[in-house]
Amino acid sequence: MKIMVAVKRVIDYAVKIRVKSDKTGVEMNNIKMSMNPFCEIALEEALRIKESGLASEVIAVSMGSNQCVDTLRTGLAMGADRAIHVDTTSTLYPLSVAKILKALIDIEKPGLLILGKQAIDDDCNQTGQMVAGLLKWPQGTFASKVVVDKEKQVARVDREVDGGLETLCLDLPAVITTDLRLNQPRYATLPNIMKAKSKVIKKVTPAELNVEIKSDLELVQVTEPPKRKGGVIVSSVDELINKLKNEAHVI
């Protein structure tokens, strides 16, 4: 069984985001980029499934400009067997990404597609659900535990919901999106990083996959959140209630 993992190149989680002066987006020049943390968790889970003998190959996929190759090499250094770069300079929204993944899945025919539940740049949390719908595959989102039964061709997924944990049994092939508590991703070792630099990364374009990239969303404006005001110390419960009622208007 093959496992396909989608990985996204995003601004590093430790970088302070700055909005462009014209409010058309955020500053991307001279900014440290890295693999989306949820994608790292997805890749780690795929590697663990393979290491347990339940999968034969892990394929990492990324979409975007040539800089995405760096993210794929990180995935190869972690342990992925192959990497596919979908080369495009167009802005990709979740539905376009889902259509590209479906096209790649029709070619590669994996038994499992694993994605991070969301990317930390847009927080959409839509791609996994959309590609499952396009493929008509069962889906397990926000997975905190995954157990694959190769003989029965099912995957048991514990997912975090408001009331606690929900356990799903998915017939394979299936789509799984990962939550933070699923695992702790490994660090790529220096020898594996060096080996990854020489590995060939397959490059395709959306046109070669017969996928038309078109924007179904319009970005109107990007603004910073309002600056937090300083707190005040109240002298009594009555004063607190008065401020909550008459100033904050929350009661």
Beta strands, then each sheet from edge to edge (+ up, - down):
strand 1: 2-6
strand 2: 9-11
strand 3: 33-35
strand 4: 57-64
strand 5: 82-87
strand 6: 112-116
strand 7: 139-149
strand 8: 154-161
strand 9: 164-171
strand 10: 174-178
strand 11: 202-204
sheet 1: 9+ 8- 7+ 10+ 6+ 1+ 4+ 5+ 11+
sheet 2: 2+ 3-
end
